[in-house]
Amino acid sequence: MATIRKSVGLVVVLFVLCGFIFPLTVTAIGQVAFPYQANGSLIKQDGKVIGSELIGQQWNDSKYFHGRISAVNYNMDKKLLKANGGPSSGGSNLANSNPQFKQRVEDSIHKEGHHLTADAVTASGSGLDPDITVSNANAQAKRIANERGIEEATIQRMIQQYKQSSPMTEDYVNVLKMNIALDKMK
């Protein structure tokens, strides 16, 4: 009986410690030390949340940079988004030999042109990637410059300004930040 009491006591102590005290402590530290990141790295414009720098969005208008292809419905109905807590993660899981995958790549090439980068025609594993490679952004610069009536060199300079580097990946840019910057250009 004493062993059962000790076991139950240990379970209760660990439940309180691991289930309440630890998560509340980590949440409090995150809110104090890193409030922007702890709250989803949300980007606001005119006091309204327009997205997160961590989650991609679908951009179809030719005057904007287009993100990676995704099986995720980024722009679902606002009520559904709120009810579901945001878009769910997931790739298309199509193999390179899958006819649907080949057709999607061919459609992308036909739509955008023959000089596409790999990340312009393939999805990320999560389907939520907010970034594109600098080479992908550079490939889109001419289209955007033509649509906006500005010089391509201006778009190229902006790409270099927003470029981020990582030792593990090719240089990249955040699509949402770039599109906000485009809208601020005169």
C-alpha positions as CSV (number, residue, x, y, z in Angstrom):
1,M,0.0,0.0,0.0
2,A,2.9,2.4,0.8
3,T,4.3,1.8,-2.7
4,I,1.0,2.6,-4.3
5,R,0.8,5.9,-2.3
6,K,4.3,6.8,-3.3
7,S,3.6,6.0,-6.9
8,V,0.4,8.0,-7.0
9,G,2.1,10.9,-5.2
10,L,5.0,10.9,-7.7
11,V,2.5,10.9,-10.6
12,V,0.6,13.9,-9.1
13,V,3.9,15.8,-8.5
14,L,5.2,15.1,-12.0
15,F,1.8,15.9,-13.5
16,V,1.7,19.3,-11.8
17,L,5.4,20.0,-12.5
18,C,5.4,18.8,-16.2
19,G,1.8,19.7,-17.0
20,F,1.5,23.1,-15.5
21,I,4.6,24.7,-13.9
22,F,7.1,23.9,-16.7
23,P,4.8,25.0,-19.6
24,L,3.7,28.2,-17.8
25,T,7.3,29.0,-17.0
26,V,8.4,28.5,-20.6
27,T,5.5,30.6,-21.9
28,A,6.2,33.4,-19.4
29,I,9.9,33.5,-20.4
30,G,9.0,33.5,-24.1
31,Q,6.5,36.3,-23.6
32,V,9.0,38.4,-21.7
33,A,12.2,37.7,-23.6
34,F,10.8,37.1,-27.2
35,P,7.3,38.4,-27.4
36,Y,7.3,38.9,-31.2
37,Q,8.4,35.3,-31.9
38,A,6.3,33.8,-29.1
39,N,3.2,35.3,-30.6
40,G,3.8,33.9,-34.1
41,S,6.0,36.6,-35.7
42,L,2.9,38.4,-37.0
43,I,3.3,41.2,-39.5
44,K,0.9,44.1,-39.1
45,Q,0.0,46.9,-41.5
46,D,-2.1,49.8,-40.3
47,G,-2.7,48.0,-37.0
48,K,-4.1,44.9,-38.8
49,V,-2.4,41.5,-39.0
50,I,-1.7,40.6,-42.6
51,G,0.3,37.5,-42.1
52,S,3.2,35.8,-40.3
53,E,6.7,35.8,-41.6
54,L,6.8,32.1,-40.7
55,I,3.9,30.9,-42.8
56,G,3.6,31.3,-46.6
57,Q,0.7,32.8,-48.4
58,Q,-0.6,32.3,-51.9
59,W,0.1,35.2,-54.3
60,N,-1.5,35.0,-57.7
61,D,-1.3,38.6,-58.9
62,S,1.5,39.0,-61.4
63,K,2.7,42.3,-59.8
64,Y,3.8,40.3,-56.7
65,F,6.5,37.7,-55.9
66,H,5.0,34.2,-56.0
67,G,5.8,31.8,-53.2
68,R,6.4,28.1,-53.5
69,I,3.8,25.7,-54.8
70,S,1.8,24.2,-51.9
71,A,-0.8,21.6,-51.3
72,V,-2.0,23.8,-48.4
73,N,-4.9,26.1,-48.9
74,Y,-3.3,29.2,-47.5
75,N,-6.1,31.6,-48.3
76,M,-9.1,29.6,-47.0
77,D,-12.2,31.3,-45.7
78,K,-11.4,33.5,-42.7
79,K,-14.0,31.7,-40.5
80,L,-12.5,28.3,-41.4
81,L,-9.0,29.6,-40.7
82,K,-10.1,30.8,-37.3
83,A,-11.9,27.6,-36.5
84,N,-9.0,25.4,-37.6
85,G,-6.3,27.6,-36.0
86,G,-4.7,28.4,-39.3
87,P,-3.7,26.4,-42.4
88,S,-2.6,22.8,-41.6
89,S,0.8,21.6,-42.7
90,G,1.4,19.0,-45.3
91,G,3.1,18.4,-48.6
92,S,1.6,16.8,-51.7
93,N,3.6,13.7,-51.3
94,L,3.9,13.2,-55.0
95,A,6.9,11.3,-56.2
96,N,9.1,12.6,-59.1
97,S,7.7,9.8,-61.2
98,N,4.0,10.7,-60.5
99,P,2.2,11.9,-63.7
100,Q,0.4,14.6,-61.6
101,F,3.7,16.0,-60.3
102,K,5.1,16.1,-63.9
103,Q,2.0,17.8,-65.1
104,R,2.1,20.4,-62.3
105,V,5.8,21.2,-63.1
106,E,5.0,21.5,-66.8
107,D,2.0,23.8,-66.1
108,S,4.3,26.0,-63.9
109,I,6.9,26.2,-66.6
110,H,4.2,27.0,-69.2
111,K,2.7,29.7,-67.0
112,E,5.9,31.4,-65.7
113,G,8.4,30.7,-68.5
114,H,11.3,28.4,-69.1
115,H,13.8,29.9,-66.7
116,L,12.4,28.6,-63.4
117,T,14.4,27.5,-60.4
118,A,13.7,24.2,-58.6
119,D,11.8,25.9,-55.7
120,A,9.5,27.6,-58.2
121,V,8.1,24.3,-59.4
122,T,8.4,22.1,-56.2
123,A,6.7,22.3,-52.9
124,S,8.4,22.3,-49.5
125,G,7.9,19.4,-47.2
126,S,5.6,21.3,-44.9
127,G,3.7,23.2,-47.6
128,L,4.0,26.3,-45.4
129,D,7.4,27.7,-46.6
130,P,7.3,31.5,-46.5
131,D,10.6,32.0,-48.3
132,I,11.9,31.6,-51.9
133,T,15.5,31.5,-53.1
134,V,17.2,34.6,-54.3
135,S,17.5,33.0,-57.7
136,N,13.7,32.4,-57.8
137,A,13.1,36.0,-56.8
138,N,15.5,37.2,-59.5
139,A,13.7,35.1,-62.1
140,Q,10.4,36.9,-61.1
141,A,11.9,40.4,-61.1
142,K,11.3,41.1,-64.8
143,R,7.6,40.2,-64.7
144,I,7.1,42.3,-61.5
145,A,9.0,45.3,-63.0
146,N,6.9,45.1,-66.2
147,E,3.6,44.9,-64.2
148,R,4.5,47.8,-61.9
149,G,6.1,50.0,-64.6
150,I,9.4,50.2,-62.7
151,E,12.9,49.3,-63.6
152,E,14.1,45.7,-63.1
153,A,17.2,47.0,-61.5
154,T,15.1,48.5,-58.7
155,I,13.5,45.1,-58.0
156,Q,17.0,43.5,-58.1
157,R,18.3,46.0,-55.5
158,M,15.3,45.3,-53.3
159,I,16.0,41.6,-53.5
160,Q,19.5,42.1,-52.4
161,Q,18.3,44.4,-49.5
162,Y,16.0,41.6,-48.2
163,K,18.3,38.7,-48.9
164,Q,19.0,36.4,-45.9
165,S,21.8,33.9,-45.7
166,S,22.1,30.5,-44.0
167,P,25.1,28.2,-43.9
168,M,22.7,25.3,-44.6
169,T,20.7,26.7,-47.6
170,E,20.9,28.9,-50.6
171,D,20.3,32.6,-50.0
172,Y,16.6,33.4,-49.6
173,V,14.0,36.1,-49.2
174,N,10.7,36.2,-47.4
175,V,7.9,36.6,-49.9
176,L,5.5,38.5,-47.6
177,K,8.1,41.1,-46.6
178,M,9.1,41.5,-50.2
179,N,5.5,42.0,-51.4
180,I,4.9,44.6,-48.6
181,A,8.0,46.4,-49.8
182,L,6.8,46.3,-53.4
183,D,3.5,48.0,-52.3
184,K,5.5,50.7,-50.5
185,M,7.5,51.6,-53.7
186,K,6.4,54.6,-55.7
